[in-house]
Amino acid sequence: TGAALAPHLRDLSAPWRWFAAYLLTDHAFAMTLSRIHDNRLVASWFYLGVAFFIWLGWQASNLAGIVLGVLIPASWSIEFVVALTFIGLLVPLLRDRYMAAAALAGGGAAVLLDLPMKLNIIAAAPAGIVVALVLEKVWPKSPSGE
């Protein structure tokens, strides 16, 4: 993720780039990448602003969890929220058939593979990458872009 953002952060000084790396989260990356794909002007300050406020929200949420977490009954079973968050980040980025195929292959591998120590989650990323690369060779984009 950092390598994908690096060209868009070149105008920052080294200390600012280090700070940007510290703030890097999946959420800030996805929001910034979405702006890049929409061909909107992406200044490094956009990323830093988004990343900082996500970091601030993360810190506040952790504090609230520490203080208020004991009030949430275990029967609510809210573990699925993490998966919903990543689905919410992923769906807006599915802009072409390669991304959609990679997401389906990765998701399928994560769910269908039965590997020890939950390695199916790790295997999902290469599965998605391989499917996208193979599709790119077998089913090239038309001149119109799709």
MARMAR-614690 format. One line per 2 residues: number of its first residue (from 1); for each residue x, y, z of N, C-alpha, C. Coordinates in Angstrom, 1 decimal, padded with zeros to 4 digits. Last residue first. Layout:
NUM = X:Y:Z:X:Y:Z:X:Y:Z ~ ...
//
This chain:
146 = -012.4:-001.3:-021.2:-013.0:-002.4:-020.4:-013.0:-003.6:-021.3 ~ -011.2:000.6:-022.8:-010.8:000.6:-021.4:-011.4:-000.6:-020.6
144 = -011.5:000.7:-025.5:-012.3:001.6:-024.7:-012.0:001.6:-023.2 ~ -009.9:-001.4:-026.4:-009.4:000.0:-026.5:-010.2:001.0:-025.7
142 = -010.3:-003.9:-023.9:-010.6:-003.4:-025.2:-010.0:-002.0:-025.2 ~ -008.0:-005.9:-022.0:-008.9:-004.8:-022.1:-009.1:-004.4:-023.6
140 = -007.7:-009.5:-022.5:-007.2:-008.1:-022.4:-008.3:-007.1:-022.6 ~ -007.8:-012.3:-021.3:-009.0:-011.4:-021.6:-008.5:-010.0:-021.5
138 = -005.4:-013.4:-020.7:-006.4:-014.2:-021.5:-007.5:-013.3:-022.0 ~ -004.0:-011.5:-019.1:-003.4:-012.1:-020.3:-004.4:-012.8:-021.3
136 = -005.8:-011.0:-017.1:-005.3:-009.9:-017.9:-004.6:-010.4:-019.2 ~ -006.2:-013.5:-016.0:-007.3:-012.8:-016.8:-006.8:-011.7:-017.6
134 = -003.8:-013.7:-014.7:-004.1:-014.7:-015.8:-005.2:-014.1:-016.6 ~ -003.9:-011.6:-012.8:-002.9:-011.6:-013.8:-003.2:-012.6:-015.0
132 = -006.2:-012.4:-011.3:-006.2:-011.1:-012.1:-005.1:-011.1:-013.1 ~ -005.3:-014.8:-010.3:-006.5:-014.8:-011.1:-006.5:-013.5:-011.9
130 = -003.1:-014.0:-008.7:-002.9:-014.9:-009.8:-004.1:-014.8:-010.8 ~ -004.4:-012.3:-006.8:-003.4:-011.8:-007.7:-003.2:-012.6:-008.9
128 = -006.1:-014.2:-005.5:-006.6:-013.0:-006.2:-005.7:-012.4:-007.2 ~ -004.1:-015.8:-004.4:-005.1:-016.4:-005.3:-005.7:-015.3:-006.1
126 = -002.6:-014.2:-002.7:-002.0:-014.7:-003.9:-003.0:-015.2:-004.9 ~ -004.8:-013.7:-000.8:-004.2:-012.6:-001.5:-003.5:-013.2:-002.8
124 = -005.4:-016.3:000.3:-006.4:-015.5:-000.4:-005.8:-014.4:-001.3 ~ -003.5:-017.2:002.0:-003.5:-017.7:000.7:-004.5:-017.0:-000.2
122 = -004.2:-015.9:004.4:-003.0:-015.5:003.7:-003.0:-016.0:002.3 ~ -006.6:-017.3:004.9:-006.6:-015.8:004.8:-005.3:-015.3:004.1
120 = -005.7:-019.8:005.3:-006.5:-019.5:004.1:-006.6:-018.0:003.9 ~ -004.4:-020.1:007.6:-003.6:-019.6:006.5:-004.4:-019.4:005.2
118 = -005.4:-020.8:010.1:-006.1:-019.8:009.3:-005.3:-019.2:008.2 ~ -004.1:-023.0:011.0:-003.7:-021.7:011.5:-004.3:-020.5:010.7
116 = -004.5:-025.0:008.0:-004.2:-024.8:009.4:-003.9:-023.4:009.8 ~ -007.2:-024.5:005.6:-005.8:-024.6:006.0:-005.5:-024.4:007.5
114 = -009.3:-024.9:003.5:-009.3:-025.3:004.9:-007.9:-025.6:005.3 ~ -010.9:-022.6:001.3:-009.7:-023.3:001.7:-009.8:-023.7:003.2
112 = -013.3:-021.0:001.2:-013.3:-022.4:000.9:-012.1:-023.2:001.3 ~ -012.7:-018.3:002.1:-013.8:-019.1:002.7:-013.7:-020.6:002.4
110 = -010.4:-017.6:000.7:-010.5:-017.4:002.2:-011.6:-018.2:002.8 ~ -011.2:-018.1:-001.9:-010.1:-018.9:-001.3:-010.1:-018.7:000.2
108 = -013.2:-016.2:-002.3:-013.5:-017.7:-002.4:-012.4:-018.5:-001.7 ~ -011.8:-013.9:-002.0:-012.8:-014.2:-001.1:-013.2:-015.6:-001.1
106 = -010.1:-014.2:-004.3:-009.5:-014.0:-002.9:-010.6:-014.4:-001.9 ~ -012.0:-014.3:-006.3:-011.0:-015.4:-006.1:-010.5:-015.4:-004.7
104 = -013.3:-011.8:-006.0:-014.0:-013.1:-005.9:-013.1:-014.3:-005.6 ~ -011.1:-010.1:-006.4:-011.9:-010.1:-005.2:-012.6:-011.4:-005.0
102 = -010.4:-010.7:-009.0:-009.5:-010.9:-008.0:-010.2:-010.9:-006.6 ~ -012.8:-010.0:-010.4:-012.4:-011.4:-010.4:-011.3:-011.7:-009.3
100 = -012.7:-007.2:-009.9:-013.9:-008.0:-009.4:-013.5:-009.5:-009.4 ~ -010.4:-006.5:-011.2:-010.5:-006.3:-009.7:-011.6:-007.1:-009.2
98 = -011.1:-007.2:-013.8:-009.9:-007.8:-013.1:-010.0:-007.7:-011.6 ~ -013.3:-005.7:-014.5:-013.5:-007.1:-014.3:-012.3:-007.8:-013.6
96 = -013.2:-002.7:-012.4:-013.2:-003.4:-013.7:-013.2:-004.9:-013.4 ~ -013.6:-001.6:-009.9:-013.9:-000.8:-011.1:-013.8:-001.5:-012.4
94 = -013.9:-001.9:-006.8:-014.1:-002.9:-007.9:-014.6:-002.1:-009.2 ~ -013.9:000.0:-004.8:-012.7:-000.1:-005.6:-012.8:-001.1:-006.8
92 = -016.3:-000.2:-003.4:-016.1:001.0:-004.3:-014.8:000.9:-005.2 ~ -015.7:-002.8:-002.0:-016.7:-002.6:-003.1:-016.5:-001.4:-003.9
90 = -013.8:-002.4:000.1:-013.4:-003.1:-001.1:-014.4:-002.8:-002.3 ~ -014.9:-001.2:002.3:-013.7:-000.6:001.7:-013.5:-001.1:000.3
88 = -017.0:-002.9:002.9:-017.3:-001.6:002.6:-016.1:-000.8:002.0 ~ -015.4:-005.2:003.6:-016.3:-005.2:002.4:-016.7:-003.8:002.0
86 = -014.2:-004.2:005.9:-013.4:-004.4:004.8:-014.2:-004.6:003.5 ~ -016.5:-004.0:007.5:-015.7:-002.8:007.3:-014.9:-003.0:006.0
84 = -017.4:-006.6:007.7:-018.2:-005.6:007.0:-017.4:-004.4:006.7 ~ -015.3:-007.7:009.3:-015.5:-008.2:007.9:-016.4:-007.2:007.1
82 = -015.8:-006.3:011.7:-014.5:-006.2:011.0:-014.6:-006.6:009.5 ~ -018.3:-007.2:012.4:-018.1:-005.8:012.0:-016.8:-005.6:011.3
80 = -018.4:-009.7:013.4:-018.6:-009.6:012.0:-018.4:-008.2:011.5 ~ -018.3:-009.6:016.2:-017.1:-009.8:015.5:-017.2:-009.6:014.0
78 = -020.5:-009.3:018.0:-020.2:-008.2:017.0:-018.9:-008.4:016.2 ~ -022.4:-010.7:019.8:-021.5:-011.3:018.8:-021.2:-010.3:017.7
76 = -024.1:-010.3:021.9:-024.3:-009.5:020.7:-023.4:-010.0:019.5 ~ -023.3:-011.8:024.0:-024.3:-012.4:023.2:-024.6:-011.6:021.9
74 = -021.7:-010.2:025.6:-021.0:-011.2:024.6:-022.0:-011.8:023.7 ~ -022.8:-006.9:025.9:-023.0:-008.3:026.2:-022.3:-009.2:025.2
72 = -021.0:-004.1:026.8:-021.6:-004.8:025.6:-021.6:-006.3:025.9 ~ -019.6:-003.1:028.9:-021.1:-002.9:028.9:-021.7:-003.7:027.8
70 = -016.9:-003.3:028.5:-017.5:-004.2:029.4:-019.0:-004.1:029.5 ~ -016.4:-001.1:026.8:-016.5:-002.5:026.3:-017.1:-003.5:027.2
68 = -015.9:001.4:027.8:-017.3:001.0:027.7:-017.5:-000.5:027.2 ~ -013.1:001.7:027.9:-013.9:002.2:029.0:-015.3:001.5:029.0
66 = -012.1:000.5:025.6:-011.5:000.2:026.9:-012.5:000.5:028.0 ~ -013.7:001.7:023.7:-013.8:000.3:023.9:-013.2:-000.2:025.2
64 = -012.8:004.4:023.9:-014.2:004.0:024.2:-014.4:002.5:024.5 ~ -010.2:004.0:023.0:-010.5:004.5:024.4:-011.9:004.1:024.8
62 = -010.7:003.1:020.4:-010.0:002.3:021.3:-010.3:002.7:022.8 ~ -012.0:005.5:019.4:-012.7:004.2:019.5:-012.0:003.2:020.4
60 = -009.8:007.3:019.6:-011.1:007.5:020.4:-011.9:006.2:020.5 ~ -008.1:006.1:017.7:-007.7:006.3:019.1:-008.9:006.5:020.0
58 = -009.7:006.2:015.4:-009.2:004.9:015.9:-008.8:005.0:017.4 ~ -009.9:009.0:015.1:-011.1:008.2:015.3:-010.8:006.8:015.9
56 = -007.2:009.5:014.5:-007.9:010.1:015.7:-009.1:009.3:016.1 ~ -007.0:008.1:012.1:-006.1:007.7:013.3:-006.8:008.3:014.5
54 = -008.7:009.6:010.6:-009.0:008.1:010.8:-008.2:007.7:012.0 ~ -007.4:012.0:010.6:-008.7:011.9:011.2:-009.2:010.4:011.4
52 = -005.0:011.3:009.2:-005.0:011.8:010.6:-006.3:011.6:011.3 ~ -006.0:010.4:006.7:-005.3:009.5:007.5:-005.3:010.0:009.0
50 = -007.1:012.8:005.7:-007.9:011.7:005.9:-007.3:010.7:006.9 ~ -004.7:014.5:005.7:-005.9:014.9:006.4:-006.8:013.7:006.7
48 = -003.0:013.0:004.1:-002.6:013.3:005.4:-003.8:013.7:006.3 ~ -004.4:013.0:001.6:-004.1:011.8:002.3:-003.8:012.0:003.8
46 = -004.4:015.8:001.1:-005.7:015.0:001.2:-005.4:013.8:002.0 ~ -001.7:016.3:000.9:-002.4:016.9:002.1:-003.8:016.2:002.2
44 = -001.0:015.4:-001.5:-000.5:014.6:-000.3:-001.3:015.1:000.9 ~ -003.8:015.5:-003.7:-002.7:016.1:-003.0:-002.3:015.3:-001.8
42 = -005.3:014.6:-006.3:-005.0:014.0:-005.1:-003.7:014.7:-004.6 ~ -008.0:015.4:-008.3:-006.7:015.9:-007.8:-006.4:015.3:-006.5
40 = -009.4:012.5:-009.7:-009.6:013.7:-009.0:-008.2:014.1:-008.5 ~ -009.6:010.0:-010.9:-008.8:011.1:-011.6:-009.1:012.5:-011.0
38 = -010.6:008.0:-009.5:-011.6:008.9:-010.1:-010.9:010.1:-010.8 ~ -008.3:006.9:-008.6:-009.0:006.2:-009.7:-010.0:007.1:-010.3
36 = -007.7:008.7:-006.5:-006.8:008.5:-007.6:-007.5:007.9:-008.8 ~ -009.9:008.2:-004.8:-009.8:009.5:-005.4:-008.8:009.5:-006.6
34 = -009.3:005.6:-004.1:-010.6:005.9:-004.7:-010.5:007.2:-005.4 ~ -006.9:006.0:-002.7:-006.9:005.2:-003.9:-008.2:005.5:-004.7
32 = -008.0:007.2:-000.4:-007.1:007.9:-001.3:-007.0:007.3:-002.6 ~ -009.5:005.2:000.7:-010.1:006.5:000.3:-009.3:007.2:-000.6
30 = -007.6:003.2:001.1:-008.8:003.0:000.2:-009.4:004.3:-000.2 ~ -005.9:004.4:002.9:-005.4:003.9:001.6:-006.5:003.8:000.6
28 = -007.5:004.7:005.1:-007.0:005.9:004.5:-006.5:005.6:003.1 ~ -008.1:002.0:005.6:-009.2:002.9:005.3:-008.6:004.1:004.6
26 = -005.7:000.8:006.2:-006.4:000.3:005.0:-007.5:001.3:004.6 ~ -003.3:003.4:007.1:-004.3:002.3:007.4:-005.0:001.9:006.1
24 = -000.7:005.3:008.0:-001.2:004.5:006.9:-002.1:003.4:007.5 ~ 000.7:006.9:009.8:-000.8:007.1:009.7:-001.4:006.1:008.8
22 = 003.3:006.4:009.2:002.8:006.1:010.6:001.3:006.0:010.5 ~ 003.5:007.5:006.7:003.7:006.1:006.9:003.1:005.6:008.2
20 = 003.3:010.2:007.4:002.3:009.6:006.5:002.4:008.1:006.6 ~ 005.7:010.5:008.8:004.4:010.7:009.5:003.3:010.0:008.7
18 = 007.4:010.2:006.7:007.5:009.2:007.8:006.2:009.3:008.6 ~ 006.8:012.4:005.2:006.5:011.0:004.6:006.6:010.0:005.7
16 = 007.6:014.4:006.9:006.2:014.3:006.6:005.8:012.9:006.0 ~ 010.4:014.0:006.9:009.6:013.8:008.2:008.1:013.7:007.9
14 = 010.9:014.4:004.1:011.1:013.1:004.7:010.4:013.0:006.0 ~ 008.3:016.4:002.6:009.6:016.2:003.1:009.7:014.9:003.8
12 = 006.3:015.8:-000.3:006.4:015.9:001.1:007.9:015.8:001.5 ~ 006.0:015.1:-003.0:006.2:016.5:-002.7:006.4:016.8:-001.2
10 = 005.4:012.4:-003.0:006.8:012.8:-003.3:007.0:014.3:-002.9 ~ 003.1:011.1:-002.8:003.6:011.8:-001.6:005.0:012.4:-001.8
8 = 002.5:009.7:-005.0:001.6:010.8:-004.7:002.0:011.6:-003.5 ~ 004.3:007.6:-005.0:004.4:008.6:-006.1:003.5:009.9:-005.8
6 = 003.3:006.1:-002.7:004.6:006.8:-002.7:004.7:007.9:-003.8 ~ 001.1:004.5:-002.8:000.9:005.9:-002.5:002.2:006.8:-002.7
4 = 002.2:002.0:-003.4:001.2:002.6:-004.3:000.9:004.1:-004.1 ~ 003.8:001.6:-001.2:004.4:001.7:-002.6:003.4:002.4:-003.6
2 = 001.9:001.2:000.8:002.8:002.4:000.8:003.4:002.7:-000.5 ~ 000.8:-001.2:000.0:000.0:000.0:000.0:000.9:001.3:000.0
//
